[in-house]
Amino acid sequence: MLVSGVLFLFQHSIATAQTDAGVIRGKIVDETEMPLFAVSVALGTSGRGTVTDADGTFAIRGVESGYHTLLTSAVGYKRKSVRIEVPTDDQIHVTIRMEEETLEIDEVKVIGKNQAAIQREKGFAISGVDMQEFELQTVQAADMLDRTAGVRIRREGGLGSDVQYNINGLSGKSIKIFLNGIPIDNYGASFSLSSIPNSMIERIDVYKGVVPAYLGDDALGGAINVITRKSFVNSLNVSYSTGSFNTHQAAADGRFRDERTGFTFSGNAFYNYSDNDYEVWGDKVYTVDEQGKKEYITARRFHDSYQSAGIKADVGFTNVAWADRFMVGGLISEMEKDIQHGMTMEIVYGNRAAAQNTGLIHAEYRKRNFLIEHLDVDLFTSFSRLERQIVDTIPYMYNWRGNRVYNERTGEWYEWSGGAEAGDPTLNKDDEKKWSGRIKMQYRLNGRNKVAFNLLASDFSRNPDDPLLPRSERELIDTRYLTKNVWTFNYEHAALEDKLKATAFFKYYFQNLRLKDAVRSRTEGLTSIELDDDTRDKGYGIAASYAITPQIKLMASAEDALRLPSGSEIFGVVSENIDPAYDLKPERSRNLNLGFDAGPFQLGLHQMGLTTNFFYRDITGMIKRGVPDQFSESTPHVNLDDVRSTGVDVEVNYHYQQSISWISGVSLSNPRFNREFNDEGAKYNYYGDRLRNEPYFTINSNLVIRKRDLFQKGSEWSLQYNFSYVHEFYRNWASLGGANKDVIPTQIVHDAGMRYTFPGQKLTLSADVRNIFNEQVFDNWALQKPGRALYAKISYKINSFKP
């Protein structure tokens, strides 16, 4: 059926082919959003141009793809110079705001169809986070994602703690994170959404369920693509913030481009530190006296400091005859992290710590009309090396007061039986190397048809070594290898005057696992195992949208997707208490999305929109982290049998001029264990239960109020407020345990922030308060997150400077 549909679309395209010319459409308004009539719009120095009509709209047709400059002028208004990029055989929509009186050319904000809008038009369920409003706040990128309908950020604690991303009730490695379309795993944990400076990020796209082929990886439950700024404007941004728990964050972000030669440089640096010594309390926070009596206390975390730093630099050429973008660069980052506890808060650590450092070099090349017309190429390659070490050699027990536990009967300190806090003493060091490459090629058959090919390949190796292991065991451990290739073939078609857009894709997956390791068993003692296993499989999908009106679109997408186990899931990570799982199998999901996008509707100075997405997931072999118990804080990943999830996301937005923005989202998911009997015919007690330890009902609401010329002419002030609600959910299966089984309680959190930018748009002061009412907030396995916290930030920005 899928193939027949693609053939039908291809045949239909023969009758609807158009020329390979783009169209610039736009609207010109004043500062109050009123349309401007008779504004002159010129296409650079080409001599081509037009004027706006009574609605302020204009169109310039037959424009070649690539970068162009629009020049606008009108009596009584500033002239504007706007640089835009016209997609090949497509159109771009821009909104230009003109300011009164002065004659100088000034910066202009261009609002075009962002990637989220473009992908929704192709039928994908996607939400976009524009970081421009928040780059000067102390909130992190992960915090902004947590305010998106259908997205939930799962943290184990404060700054630097492990983060899991949940989309529509699915989480873990099923959700892939990308940086400019490249898997962010390449960069190491010290360069992540929790540490990347906001000034580096232009926007974040969140794909729910079905993921477009251009990302190319084996995402199963969704994907998050972080897009960094690639502006040609010479600029320098520096910032510093400080706040609760002795938190300090500094960042610098700069870019330079020579207009004559196209030589381009961009550089970023960051530093993060926090003691993370926030208060915790509850039924897992207590001390025990010699008679075994528990005393529940309010304590401060005392062994949870985090420090990370990094430098990233790229140099090359942009927008030149032989390349749209050619850059080479590198990254150096490091991280040090004290570890307060394991997967639960019941066992307290006082000495366990981890550290890692990452080095990466990369090169990228992108060119439209490469060698021949209509062929676009995008190439990327990188090599990274990550060194990770865990230090756990001291056996003393600690309590939540931060004290070693003393045995008054023996006159000695209590010690863990294994000789260290999380088991056997270890100084394990992992030396990981990873080569990654991506080839993207797209050929435009005509104005309505495109074919594309994408190959994402990686070769990963880990060489573990622990000097505290017996020599006989160390000799049995060898380097582990994991090779993965994902091939994607894609076809896009537009019909019915671009009202109908459809995409079909096919994926081929390959993974090879090779390793030699030491295994202990009660019967055979210490033995060696060797593995050399191949996995080959395929997947396919389709997405489509239909525009009933320019403001109302129907969207649908379906996919048979596969996710291959990751290196950390297969090989384990000692520093994160993850055991190896060499028999782990791929997980497969059949995903379906149905939704609509309504808006934006303009009513005078008011603008409104609504996006709704219904989803269905049928998953076999879901990969989940094992459940910790009283005997071990270290667990492997396991395959669950069958999980089925249904649900809906609703997001509504409202804007009044540039003064008020309000966005609210509701997400309801229903992931259920869906296998009644095991292979031996025994019935699962938790058949039909919701997935344990997974939130399923969330609400987010964000309000921004802006005011210009407050206190000073040319200044900008904004006030932000965010509300978050997470309904209670069970820590374990609902059918297991009695009336007092663990429940993660309902959580209601209020955040607020304020920003003031001084005249000249260079200096900005901002302040944020999170968890205003100091609510007790939990996540992964009832781990308590920070309470009320205050932060302040100073930012300084220079735009359009000349060397």
N, C-alpha and C positions, 0 to 999 in steps of 0.2 A: 504493500500500500504506500509506504513511504517513497519507494523508488518511482511508483506510478505518479505520485504527486509531484515529485521533482521533475519528471519528464513532461508532465502537463505544464508546469510553470515555465520550463525551458521552451516548449513549443509556443506557448502564448507569447513569450518574449520576442519571438521572431517578428510578430506583427506589431509589437509596441516599441521596437528599438528606436533610440534617439541618439543624437550626436553626443559626443563626450565634452559637453560644455557645462560650466557651472553657472549658478544664478546667485547674485547677492540681493537678498531682500532685507528690508529693515524699516525701522520706525524711528523718527527723531522727535524727542520730547524736551520740554524744559524741566526745571528743577522741581516743579510740582506735578510732573507726569502728564502735563497737557501737551497734545500734539502740536507740532510747529509746521505751518504751511509755507510753501515756497522757499524752502531751504535748499541751497545749491549743494549737490553731492557729486564730487568728481572722483574718477578712478585714477588716482595718482596723476602723472603727467601725460597720460595717454590721449587726452583730449576727449575722452568719453565721459558722460555724466548724465545727470537727470535732476529733477527737482521734486520735492515732496508734494503730495496732494493734501486735500483738506484734512485728512486723517493722520497726516504726518508720515505716511508710508512712501516707500520708493522701491524700485527694482532695477537692477542692471543685469542684463542677460548676456549669454555668450562669453562668460569670463573664463579664462584658462585657469586650471587648478594651480594652487601654489599660494604664495604670499603676495598680498596687495596692500596698498595704502588708500584709505578713503579720506578725502578732504571735504569738510563741510563748512559752509559759511552762510551767515544770515545777518541782516542789519540788526544791530543792537545786541548781538551775541558773540561770544568768543569763537574764533576759528578752532576747528578740531582736526587733529591728524590721528587716524585710527588704523592700526596695523591688524590685518585679519588674514586668516588662512582659508581659502576656498577648497573644499573637498573635491576630489575628482568626480566628474559627472554627477554632481550633487549640488545642493544649495545650502547657503548659510543664512541664518536669520540673526540680525543684530539690532540692538536697541542703543541709540546714542543719546546721551543727555547733554544738552548745551546750557552753558551758563551765560548770564547776562553781562553786558557792559565792557569788560576788559577785552583787549585785542590779542593778548598773548596766547600762544598755543599751550594748552594744559593737558594733563592726563585725563583720559576719559574711560569710563567703565563700560565695557562691551558685554552685553548679555546675549549670548548665542545659545544654540542648542548644545548643551553639554552632553557628555558621554551617556549620562543616565537617560536623558530624553531620547537620544539617538537609539540606544539599545531597547528602550521601551517600545519605540516605534517598530522595532524588529520582533517584538513579542516577548522579550525577556522580562522577568520580574526583577526589578532593580530599584534601589533607592540611592540617592546621592547625598553626600555631605560636603558642602562648600565650606572650606576652612578659612575663607577670607574674614568672616565675621569673628572668628575665634582665635586667629593666629596670635593675637596680642594678649589673650587671656592666659591664665595659668593652667587651664584644663588641657589634658593630653588628648591625642587623637583617639585613643581607646575610649575616653570618656564621651567623646562626641558620638562614636558608634553606638554606645550604650543608650543613646537617646533616639535611636532609629527604630521604627516599628519592625518587629520581628527579630531584632538583634538583641542579644543579651551578652554582656561581657562578664565572664566568671573569673574572679581573682582569688588568689590564696591569701592576700594580705595587702600591704602597702606598696610603695614605689619599688619596682624591681621584682615583685612577686610573679609567680607563674600566672599566665593569662590564657584562658580558653574562650573561644568565640562560639556562641550558640546562635544559630539561625533557624527559626521555625522549629525549635525543639531538638535540633541535631547539633552536636558539638564535637570537639576534639579535632583530630587531623582530617575529619570529613570536610571541614571548612578550610579552604586553602587561602593563604595570605600572599599577595603579590605586591611587589614594588615596581611600578611601571611595567607590569606584565611579566615580571620575573619572580619566581618563587622567593619569598623573603628568607626562607631557611638558609639560603646561600650566605647570608650576611651574619649569621650567628645571633645568639640571644641578646648580646650587648647592643645590637642595632635592630630595634624592634619598634612597634607602635608605641611602646611605653617610654622609649628613649629618644626617638626621632624628634627634632625640634619642629614645632608647628609651622615656623616660617619656611621650612622646606616643602611643605605640603600644599598643593593647590586644591585638591579635592580627594574624596574617597568614594569609590563606587562599590555598592554592596549588591551582589547577585544572589537571589534566593532560589535554591533548587537548581534549575537548569542553568548552566554556565556557558557563555558563548565560546565558540571554537577558537577565537583569537587568543584566549588565555592558554589553551592547549594542554593544561595539566589534568590530573585525574581527580578533580574535585567531585564530591558526591552530594553534599548537602548545601553547597553554596560557595561563594568566593568573595573575598574582599581585595580590591585592587587600589593601592595607594598611588596616586599620581603626584609626582613632585613638580615643582615649578620649573618651567623651561622658558621663561620670559626672556626676550632679547634686550630688555631694558637693563642698563647698568645699574646695579643696586648693591647696597650693603645694609644688612639688618643685624643688630646685636641686642641681646636681652639677658636679663638676670632676674631670677625670682627666688624668693625665700618664704618659708612658712613653717607650719606646725611640724613637730617631730624632727626638728633640726634638718629640714629639707632645703636643699640648695640646687638650683638648676641654672645653667648658663648655656647660651647658644650664640653662634655667629653664622651668618649665611650671606654669601656674596656671589655676584656674577658680573662678568664683563664680556662685551662683544665689540670687536672692531668692525664698524659698518663697512669699511672699504675692503678688507680681506676676508671677513667672516670668521676670523679667529675668535674662539669662545673659551672662556674659563668659568667654572663654577666651583665653589668650595663651601664646605659646611664643617662645623665643629660643635661638639656638645660635651657637657659635663653634668652628671647627676649624682646627688648624694642625699641619703636620708638615714636617720637612726631607726625610723619606723617604730619608735617606742610609744605607741599609742596604748590606751587602756583597753583591757579585755576583762570580761566577767561572764558568769553563767555556770551551768552544770559541769563544764569541762575545766573550769579554772578553780583549783582548790589545792590545799596542802593537807598532808596526812600526819597525825601525831603517832607516838609509839604504840598507842592502843588501837590504831587503825581508824580513828575518827577523822572524818573529812571536815575541813573548815573552808567554806566557799568564800573567796576573796575577790576584790577588784585589784588587778595587777597590771603592771606595765610590761610590755614586751621588752626583753633585755638583751636579746642576741639575734637581732634581725636587721643589722645595718646593711646598706646597699650602696655601691659606688660603681659608676660606669662612665666611660669617656670614649670619644671617637673622633676621627677626622676623615672626611671624604672629599676627594678632589677629582675633577674631570677637566680635560683640556682637549681641544679639537677645533672643528670648523662646523658652522651651521649656515644653512641657506646659501650654499654656494653652488656653482654649476654642476659639480660632480657629486654632490651629496646634499641632501636636506639636513642630515645630521651625521657627523662622524666624531665620535668622542672615545677617548681612552682615559682610564682613571683607576683609582684605587681607594681602599678603605682600610683603616687600622682602628680597631676598637678593643676595649678590655672591660672586664667586669669582675667585681669581687662581691660575694654575698654570704653573710652569716645566715645560718638556717636555724629557725626557732623551734620547729617541730616537724613531724612527718605529715602524712596525709590527714591526720586528725590532731586535735589540740590536747589529747590526753597524755601523750608522751612528750616531755619537754626536753629540748636540747640546750646545752650551754656552751659547747665547743665546736660542733660540727660546722664546717664552712666549705664553700665552693668558689672557684675562680675559673675564668676562661679568657682567652684573647683570640682575636680573629684578624686575619689579613686577607685581603681580596684584591685582585686586579681584574679589570674587565675592559672590553671593547665593544662598541656598537656602531652600526652603520645603517642608515635609512635613506632610501631614494625613491621618489616617484618617477615613473617612466624610466625605469632602469634598463638601459641598452635599447629597449624598444618601447613604443608607445603603449600605454595602458598597463604596463607591468610594474608593480610596486614591490620592493623588497625591504625587509627589516631583519637585520642580523644582529645577534648578540652572543658573546661568549665570555665566560669568567672562570677563574680558578681561585679557590679559597682554601685556607688552612685554618683549622680551629683546634686549639689546645684547651682541654677542659680537665680540671683536677678537683678531687674531693679530698678533704682532710678530716678524718674521723678516727682518732687514735686514743682518746681519753675516755675511760670507762665510767666516770663519776655520774651519779644521778643528780638532777637538778629539780627544784620545784618552781612554782610560778612566782615565788618571791625573788627568784634569781640566785638562790642559795643552794649550795651542795647539801644533799640530804645526809644527816648524821645519825648513825646507829648508836644510841646511848648505851645499849646493852653490851656491845662489843668494843665500843670506843673507836670505831672505824667509820669511814665514809661508805655509804651504800654505793655499789658498783653494778653495772649491767653485766649479766652473765656472759655475753658474747665478747666482752672486752672493749666495746665501743658503744656509742649512743644508738646507732641504727643497726647493730649486728656485729660482725667481725671487724677488727681494726682495718682501716684501709687508707692508702695514699694513692688510690687509683688515678691514673692519668690516661686520658683518651687523646690520641693524635688523629684528627680527622682531616681528610683531604677530599675536595669535591670539585670536579670539573662539570660545568653546565654549558649547554649551547642551545640556541633557539634559531630556527630558520622560519621566517614568515614570508610567504609570497602570495600576492594577489593579482589576478588578471581580470580586467574589466572587459567583458565581452562586448558590451554596449552600454547605453545609458541606464539599462534596467537589470542587467545581469552581471554577476561577479562570481568567480571561482577563486578559492583560496586554499593554500596548503600551509600547514604548521607542523613543525617537528620540535619537540622539547625533549632533550636528551641530557642525562646526567650519569656520572660515574663517581660513586661514593666509596670511600674506604675508611675504616677505623682500625687503628692499631692500639689496643688497650694494654696497659702494663701496671701492675701493682707490686712494688718491691716488698710488700709485707706478706705476699702469698708465698707458700712453699715453692722452692725451686722446681720440684717435680710438676707442680700445677702450672707454673709460669711457662714451662717448656711445652705444654700441651696447648697453649693459647696462641693463636696466630691472627694475622690481619683478616678482618671481615670486609667483604666487598658487596656492594649493591649497585647494580646497573639498571637504569630505567629509561625507556623510550616511550613517548606518547606521540603517535602520528594522527593528525587531524586533517580531514578533507571537508571543505565547506562550500556551499553554493547559496547565493543570495539572489532574490528576485523581487522586483517591484512591479505592480500592475494597477490597472484601474486608476490611472492618473496619480499614482503613488499612494492611493488610499490603502491598498493591500500590499503588505511587505512580508516576505517569508524567507526563512533560512532553514536549510537542512544540512546536517553534518554527520560524519562517520569518524569513529576513533578506533585506533588499533593500539593495544597496550602490550608492552613487553617488559618483563623484569627478571633479572638473574640474581640469585643469592648464592654467595660462596663464603664459607667460613670453616674454621677449625677451632674447637673450644673444649675446655675441660668440664666434665660433668661428674657430680658425686651422686652415688646411690647407695642405699643400705646393703644391697646384695653384692654389688660388684666393686664398691669403693670408688676410687678415682679413675675415670675412663675418659677417652677422647672421642668426640663425634666430629664428623666431617659432612658438610652439606654442599651440594651444587644443584640447585633447583631453578627451573625456568617456569615462568608464568606467562601465558599468552592468552589474550582475550580481546573482545571488541565491544564497542558501544555505539549508539547512534541516537539522534534526536532531531527535533524540528521545532521551530518557533515561528509564530505569525501574529500579525496585528492588522486590524482594519479600522480606518478612521471613518466613523459615522459622520462626524463633523470635524472641523479643524481642532475643536476643543474636546471631543469625546472619542476615545479609542478603546477598542476591545483587544485584549492580548491573550494569547494562549501559547504554552510551550510544553513539550513532553520529551522525556529522555530515558533511555536505558543506560545507566551510568555504572562505572566500576571504579573502585578506589583500591590501589595497591598499598599494602602495609608500608609504613615509613621506616627509615633506619632506626629511629629511636624506639619505635614500637617493637621491632624485631630484635634488635641487639640490646635493648634496655639502656638506661642511663643511671649510673650508680648515684650521682649527685641528686637525682630527683626521685630516688627510691623506686625506680622502674626496673623490674626484672626482665631478662630476655624472654622472648616468646617465639622460638624458631619455627613452630608449627602454625603460626598465624596465617590465616587465609585472607584473600581479598574480600571486601564487602561490595555488594551490588545493590543498587536502588533503582526502582522505576518511579520517576518523578513526573508530576503533572501540575501545571499552574494554569489557572484561569482568572482573569482579572480585567479591570478597566481603569482608565486614566481619564479623569474629567477635569478640564481646566487648562490653563488659567482662564477664569471668567472675570472680565473687567467691568465693574459697575462704578462708573465715575472714578474716584480715587481709590476704590477698594478692589482688591484682587483675591480670588479664592480658587482652591483646587482640591481635588479628592482623588486618592489612589487606593484601590482595593485589590487584594490578591487572595484567591482561594488556592490551597495547595493540598497535594496528596503525595505521600511517600510510602513505598512498599520496599522494605529493606531486608535482605537476607545476609547473614553473617556479619552483622554490625560489629565493628571493632570498638570495644569499650575498655576502660581501665578496670582491673579487678578491684574487689572491695577489700579494704584493710580489715584486719581482725586483731584480737588481743594478743596474738602470738607473733605477728609480723607487721611492720610498717612498710614493707616492700612488697609490691604486687606486680604481676605482669599484665599485659593487655590480653583480652580474650575475645573470641567471636561469640556474640549472642546469636540465637537461631534466627528468629524472624521478628521484625518490628514494623508496625504500620502506624503512620501518623497522618492526621488530617488537621486542617485548621484554616485560619483566615487572618490577614493583616489589613488594617484600615489606617490610612494616614490622611489627615486633613490639614490644609494650610491656609492662612489668611495673612494678607499684607495690606497695610494702609500707607500709601506713598512709600517713602523710605523711612517712615517714623515707627511703624509697628510691624512686627512679624510674629506670628504665632503658628507653631507646628505641633500637632498632637498625633500620637499613634497608639493603637491598641493591637495586641497580638494574642491570639488564642490558638494553642496547638494541643493535640491529643495523641502523643506517641504512646503506643501500647505494645506490650509483649504479645506476639501473635502466633505462638506455636503452642499447641495444647499438650502434645505428647513428645517425649524424647525418643531416641532411636530404639530403646528397649521397651517402649510402649507405656512407660510410667508417665502419669500426668504431672505437668508442672503446676505447683501450688500457686504460682503467681501469673498463670495464664490470664490475659486480659488486663493486667495491671498497667498503670502508667509507668514509664521508665523511671527508675529510682534516681534520685539526686538530680533531677532536671526540672527547672521552672517551666510552667506551661501557660501562665496567664500574666501578661505584663501590660502596663500603661506608662507612657511617657508624654510629657507636655513641656514645651519650651516656649518662653515668651521673651522677646527682645524689644526694648523701647529705645529709640534713638532721638537725639536732639542736636541739631547743629547750632553753632554760634552761641552756645551756653557759656556765660561768663566772659568769653572772648570771641570776637568775630573770626571766623575761619576755623574754630575748634569743633570737635565732634565728641559727643558724650553718649554712652549707651548703658543700659541697665538690663541684666539678664536674670531670668528666673527659670529653674527647671524642677519639675516634679516627676518622681519615679515611684511606681508601684509594682511590687512583685508578690503575687499570691503565694500562700504557704504551699509547700510540697514535701513529700516524704523523702527522708534520707535513704531508706531502703525500700524494698517492694512493699506495697500497701498490704498485701495479704499475709506477710510474715510479721511475727511479733504480736504482742498483746496491745492492750489499750494505751500503754505508755510508750509505744514505739516512737523513735525520733522523728520529729517534724521540724523542717526549716520554717520558722514562722513568717507570717506576712510582713513585708518590709516596705515602709513608706519613707522616702528620703526627699528632702528639699535642699536645693542648692541655689546660690545667688552669686552674681558677679557684677562688677561695675568697671567701666573703662572710660578714660578721658584722654583724648588726643589733642595736643596743643596746636595752635595755628602754625601752618607750614607742614603739617602732617609728618613730622619727624619724630617728635617725642611723645610717648604714650605711657601713662600710668594706669595700672589695673589692679584690682583686688577681687578675691573670690573667697566665699565661705561655703564649704561643702558639709553636707549632713548637718544642717543648721540646728536641728533639735536633738542632735547627739543620739540618734536612734541606734539600737544594737542591730547591726547589719551582718548577715552571714552569706557564705558562698560555699563552694566545693566542700562537701562532707562537713558542713557546719563550722567552717573556718571563719572566725570573726574578722571583719574588715574595719578600717579606721572609723572612729566616731567623728565628732565635729573637728574641722580643720580650717585654719585661716592661711591665706597665701596672698602675697603681693608681688607685683612684677613691674619692671621698668624696661621699656623697649625704645630703641633709637633706630630710625630708618632713613637712609639716604637713597632717593630714587633719581634716575636719569642723570647721574653725574658723568662728567667727562674727564678722562685722564689728562 
